[in-house]
């Protein structure tokens, strides 16, 4: 598939830390990673949530218990529901996600995960099936399928940190996507459809993660090596589907 057909809806980097993590630098991280002052900060002794508005996206940094999430999403509904064309994927990662590893106090991890959500607008279910069929090798005979949902995990072992196991989860769907604005009336939350109208899409969700092993603490260099492997795999899957694994 021509990768320029894909749009990027969201990117997520997740790290699992131990109880010794010091969260004092998280607000500084958000400013340095996004290059903008945060527009919202909520923090206590046990959690942190910060939001920064970028030119085409929203950047969020969350910490709770042993989990850190760095998430880049579209600024929907104010703009189209994407943060850019997939041709800029590596650039987005370099400009924001990969900056995480340069932060002061970035901790050792026993697990690292990377999530990417791509979508492609289509005009009909038949068009979606015709585009998705060459990208799948685990299923056949889907020509007349409707309400399509297919998920597969193809784990591998990487020669990093004494052989680390990687889960590679792909989820393919064909269906309508509708944005809603939640309007809170006294006691009555209402979901209000917003422009644009529902859009038929192929959606590809990739979730790659190391298998948790508390005996292994990945250094910053090892974490970066794993993430660069994930990024390279995302590029292959966007073009070749399952054949890119």
N, C-alpha and C positions, 0 to 999 in steps of 0.2 A: 504494500500500500504506500502511496505517496504520503510521507509523514506530515507534509504541510497541510493535509486535509484535517488533521486533528487539532482541536483546541484544548488548552490546559485549563481545567476548572480549579484544581487545587493541588498543592504539594504539602507533604507532611514529613518531618523528621522527628522521630521519637527515641529518646534515650532513657534507659532504666538505670538508676544510680542507687548507691547504698545510703544508709542512714547518716553517713558522715558528710554528705553534700552540704556546702555552705551557700545559701541562696542570696547572699547580700549583693551580688553583682548582677542579678537578673534584669533590673531596670536599665542598667548600663548596657547589658547585652542587647536588649531590644533596640536601644538608640543606635548602637554601633552596627548591628546587623541590618537594620532598615534604613539607616542614614537619615532618619527623621525623629523628631521628638515624639514620644508616645502621646496619643490623644486620650488614653484611658489606662489607669493603673488601679488594680485592687490587690492588696497584699495583707497577709497576716503572718504569724509565726510559722504556720504550717502549709501555706499555699500562696501562689502568686499568679496573677493573670494580667497581661498587658497587651495593649492594642496600638498599632501604628498604621496610619493611612499612607500608602505609597501612591505612585502616579496611577497605576492600573490595578492595584490590589490592596488587600488588607493583610497585614502581618501580625500574627498573634503569637505570644510566648506564654505558655502555661507551665506551672510546676505544682504538683500535688503529690504528697507522700514520696514515692521513689520514681516518679515519672516526670520527664520534661518533654513538652511538645512545642515544636516550632512549626507553625502552619501559615501558608500563604494561600489566600482565597481571593476570588473575584469580589469586586465591590458591589455585587448585585444587591438590590435591583437597580442601582443608579446607573450602571453600565451593563453591557452584555455580560452574560454569565461565564466569563473566562478571563484569565490573566494574560492571555496572549496565544499566538499560534505556536504549535509544537516546534517549529523551526528555531524558536528562541529558547527551547528547553534548557540546554546546557548553559546558556547565558544567565537564565533566571537562577539556576542552581549556584553558579559561580558568584553571582551578585548578592545572594541572600543566604541560601541554605548552607553552603560550604563555609560561610563566614563564621558559623557556629564554632568551628574548630579553632578559630583564632582568638576566642574570648578568654579573658582572664578568669581563671578558676574553673575552666571547662573540665568536668570530672572524668575519671575512669568509669567505664560502663560494663555491665555484665550482659546487656542486650541492646541491640540497635535495630530500629525499624525505619522503613522509608515507604511512604505511600504516595501514589500519583493517580489522579483521576483525569482521564481524557474523554472527550466526546466529539462526535461527528454528526452534524445535522443531515437528515435524509428525507426524501420525499414520500417514501412508502416502505412498508415492511418488506416487500419483495426486494427493493433496492438494498435494504439493510442486510438481508440474507445473502444476496449476491456479493456484497462487499466483504462480509464476515467469513464466508465459506472458505476462501483460499487461505485464511489466517489460522484455521483450526485443523489440528491433525488427530484429535482424540474423538471426534464425533463425525459421523457421515450421514448422508440422507436427510439433511435439514431443509431441503428446498421448499417444502410446504409448511414450515414451522411458523407458529405464532407465539406471542408472549415468550420470547426467547430469553433464557437465562442459562449460562454455562459457567461453571467454576472448576478450576483445577489447581492443584498444588504440585509443583515439581521441585522437590528439595535437592540440594547438592551439598558437597563438602568443599569448603575453601581452605587452601593451605595458608591460613592466617590464624595466629594465636593458638597453635597446637591443634590444627584441624577444627575449624568451626563449621557447624551445620547451618545452612541457610534454607529457610522456607521461602518459596516463590509462588505466591498466590495470585492468580489471574481470574477476574470475573468479567464476563461479557454479557451485556444486556442490550436488547432493542426495545424501546418503549418511548412514551411521551414524557417530557419533562415540563413541569409547570412551576413557576415561581409564585410564592404567596407572601403577602405582607400580613403579619399578625397584629390586629387591632384589638387592644385590650379595653373593653368596656367594663364598668363595675360588675365583676362577677361573671362576665360573659366574654371569653376570648373568641374572636372571630378571625377566620382565615379568609383574606380577601385576595382573589386572583389579581395579578398585576400584569401590565403590558411588559413583554410581548406575550401573545397567546401560547398555549401548549405547543411544544416543538418535538417532533419525532427525531430520536437520536439513537446512534450506536454509542454505547458507553463502555469504556474499558477501565477497570479499576485494578491497579497493580499494588500489591502489598508484599514487600520483601522484608524479611526480618531474620536476625540470627536467633537460634534456639537458646533460650535462657540456660546459662550454666554459671552458677554462683562461684564456681572454682576458677572461672576465667574473668579477669578484669582487663578489658581492652584498653590499650593506651590510646592517646589522641591520634597518633600515626596509624595505628591499626583500625580505629574507627573510620578515619578518613579513607583508608584503603578499601574497607568494606563498602562505604558509601559510594566511592568512585566505581566500584564493581556494580552496585545497584544502578547507578546512573547509566553506565554502559549497557546494562541489560534492558533498561527501559527504552533506550534508543533502538535496540534490536527488536524488541517486542512491538514497538509502535510501527515498525516497518514490516516485520515478518510474522507477527502474531506468535502462536505457540512455537513456530519453527525458530524463533529467536532465542529460545531457552536452551 
